[in-house]
Amino acid sequence: MVIAIDGPAGSGKSTVSKMLAEKFNFTYINSGNMYRAFTLSCIRKQIPVTDSEGVRAHVKMVRLDYQGNALYLDGENVTDLLHTDEIDRHVSILSSIVQVRQRINDLIRAIAQNTNVVVEGRDMTTVLFPDAEYRFYLDASLEARALRRFEQGISNESLEEIRRSIAGRDSFDQKNVEGSLKIVPGVCILDTSLLTIQEVYDTLVDKIQQKGPIYGRGGSGNG
């Protein structure tokens, strides 16, 4: 069974997805972090984002996997290393490369195969899991998303710099030919601008349970 959650950066996808995965004992997959881990790998290997040939060759070799809620890059737990200003500057460019997206998408599908997952990130409800049992699109105003990122305290940028960065990423994501930010028919849309994380979580749980008990492939879930 797949619970797919889509939407722009800062809309609350990651926090709520972790909460849902814990509640239903599902595997949690953060697609954005997988792109961040690949970006980290490129930085470590000193492969410039402008070296498209080098990036395409490297993505074929990289190993990414989730164990519980931890993301492993080539066997190393890098979960706590992925939110830096340097990674933020490069991840959108790398994630727009067709071969990179195809490779990461293949890895996500492999992890999700024959198990129960909550998977979140751009194009989860459109490209990767258009037939998921549950599909949600979380949205929020630019101001609300920037303030959330600022209050997380994981960036050295000012609130205005974060706002400009998110606005730029929104524009970039919407124009991408591959993996663009889209809302498609049949997806449940929720504006989280004025909601707390708990309120967003409660709303999604209610909508999921309205369809009946959670019974996925392989039993009650895979944590």
C-alpha positions in Angstrom: 0.0 0.0 0.0 1.2 3.5 -0.8 0.3 6.8 0.8 1.8 9.4 -1.5 2.2 13.1 -0.4 3.1 15.8 -2.9 3.6 19.6 -2.7 6.1 22.4 -2.6 9.0 22.9 -0.2 8.0 23.9 3.3 4.4 22.8 3.1 4.8 20.3 5.9 5.2 17.1 3.9 8.2 15.6 5.7 6.9 16.1 9.3 3.4 14.8 8.6 4.7 11.9 6.5 6.9 10.7 9.3 4.0 10.9 11.7 1.8 8.9 9.4 4.5 6.3 8.8 4.8 5.9 12.5 1.1 5.6 13.1 0.5 3.0 10.5 3.9 1.2 10.9 4.8 1.9 7.3 8.2 2.5 5.8 8.9 6.3 5.3 10.6 7.5 2.1 11.6 11.1 1.6 12.4 11.5 -2.1 13.7 15.0 -1.5 16.3 13.6 0.9 17.4 11.0 -1.7 18.2 13.9 -4.1 19.9 15.7 -1.3 22.0 12.6 -0.5 23.0 12.3 -4.2 23.9 16.0 -4.1 26.1 15.4 -1.0 27.8 12.5 -2.9 28.5 14.8 -5.8 30.0 17.5 -3.4 32.2 14.9 -1.7 33.4 13.6 -5.1 33.9 17.1 -6.3 31.7 16.7 -9.3 30.4 20.1 -10.3 26.7 20.4 -11.1 27.8 21.9 -14.5 29.5 18.6 -15.3 26.4 16.8 -16.7 28.4 13.9 -18.1 30.1 13.3 -14.7 26.8 13.6 -12.9 25.1 11.1 -15.2 27.9 8.7 -14.8 28.0 9.1 -11.0 24.3 8.6 -10.4 24.5 5.1 -12.0 27.0 4.1 -9.2 25.4 5.6 -6.1 23.7 3.4 -3.6 20.7 4.8 -1.6 18.5 2.9 0.7 16.1 3.5 3.7 16.4 1.4 6.8 13.6 2.5 9.1 13.5 6.2 8.8 17.3 6.5 8.2 18.7 7.2 4.7 21.9 5.5 3.8 24.3 6.7 1.1 26.8 3.9 0.1 26.3 2.3 3.4 26.6 5.4 5.5 23.7 6.9 7.5 23.6 10.5 6.2 20.1 11.4 7.5 21.4 14.3 9.6 23.8 15.7 7.0 21.4 16.7 4.3 20.1 20.1 5.2 22.9 22.5 4.5 23.0 25.8 2.5 25.5 24.2 0.1 23.2 21.3 -0.6 20.2 23.7 -0.9 22.1 25.6 -3.6 22.7 22.6 -5.8 19.9 20.1 -5.3 17.3 21.6 -7.6 19.7 21.7 -10.5 20.8 18.1 -10.0 17.3 16.9 -9.5 16.2 18.4 -12.8 18.6 16.2 -14.8 16.5 13.5 -16.5 18.9 10.6 -15.8 19.2 11.6 -12.1 15.4 11.6 -11.7 15.1 8.3 -13.5 17.7 6.6 -11.3 16.2 8.0 -8.1 12.7 7.1 -9.2 13.9 3.5 -9.9 15.4 3.3 -6.4 12.2 4.7 -4.8 10.1 2.1 -6.6 12.5 -0.7 -5.6 12.2 0.3 -1.9 8.4 0.6 -2.1 8.0 -2.8 -3.9 6.0 -5.3 -1.9 5.8 -3.3 1.2 3.7 -0.5 2.8 5.1 3.0 2.5 4.5 6.7 3.1 6.4 8.4 0.3 6.6 12.2 0.0 8.1 14.6 -2.4 7.6 16.3 -5.7 5.9 14.2 -8.4 5.0 11.3 -6.0 1.3 11.6 -6.9 1.9 12.1 -10.6 4.9 10.3 -12.0 5.9 7.7 -9.4 2.6 6.5 -7.8 -0.3 7.9 -9.9 -2.4 4.9 -8.8 -1.5 5.1 -5.1 -4.4 4.2 -2.7 -4.0 7.6 -1.0 -2.8 10.7 -2.7 -2.4 14.1 -1.0 -1.1 17.5 -2.1 -0.1 19.8 0.7 0.2 23.5 -0.2 0.9 26.7 1.7 1.6 30.3 1.1 5.2 31.4 0.3 5.3 33.4 3.5 4.2 30.5 5.7 6.7 28.1 4.1 9.6 30.6 4.4 8.7 31.2 8.1 8.6 27.4 8.8 12.1 26.9 7.3 13.4 29.9 9.1 12.1 28.7 12.5 13.6 25.2 11.9 17.0 26.9 12.5 18.8 24.7 9.9 19.8 27.6 7.6 22.2 30.5 8.1 20.1 32.6 5.7 17.8 35.4 6.8 14.0 35.0 6.6 14.0 37.2 3.4 16.8 35.1 1.8 14.9 31.9 2.6 11.8 33.4 1.1 13.6 34.4 -2.1 15.2 30.9 -2.3 11.9 29.1 -2.0 10.3 31.4 -4.5 13.1 30.7 -6.9 12.8 27.0 -6.4 9.0 27.1 -6.9 9.5 28.8 -10.3 12.2 26.3 -11.2 10.1 23.3 -10.2 7.0 24.5 -12.1 9.0 24.9 -15.3 10.8 21.6 -15.2 9.9 19.3 -18.1 10.9 16.3 -15.9 9.3 16.0 -12.5 7.5 19.4 -12.5 5.3 20.5 -9.6 1.7 19.6 -10.7 -1.7 19.0 -9.2 -3.7 16.3 -11.0 -7.3 15.2 -10.7 -8.1 12.8 -7.9 -5.6 14.2 -5.5 -6.8 15.5 -2.1 -5.5 19.1 -1.7 -5.0 20.6 1.7 -3.8 24.2 2.3 -1.6 24.1 5.5 -0.8 27.8 5.7 -2.9 28.4 8.8 -2.8 24.9 10.3 -0.5 23.4 12.9 1.3 20.2 12.0 -1.0 18.4 14.4 -4.0 19.7 12.6 -2.6 18.7 9.2 -1.9 15.2 10.6 -5.3 14.8 12.1 -7.0 15.9 8.8 -5.0 13.3 6.8 -5.6 10.5 9.3 -9.3 11.3 9.2 -9.4 11.2 5.4 -7.4 8.0 5.2 -9.6 6.3 7.8 -12.8 7.4 6.0 -11.9 4.8 3.4 -11.7 2.1 5.9 -9.0 0.2 7.9 -5.5 0.2 6.5 -4.7 -3.2 5.1 -1.7 -3.1 2.9 0.5 -5.6 1.1 2.4 -7.9 3.5 0.0 -7.4 6.4 -0.1 -4.5 8.9 2.9 -2.7 7.5 6.7 -2.5 7.4 8.4 -0.2 9.8 
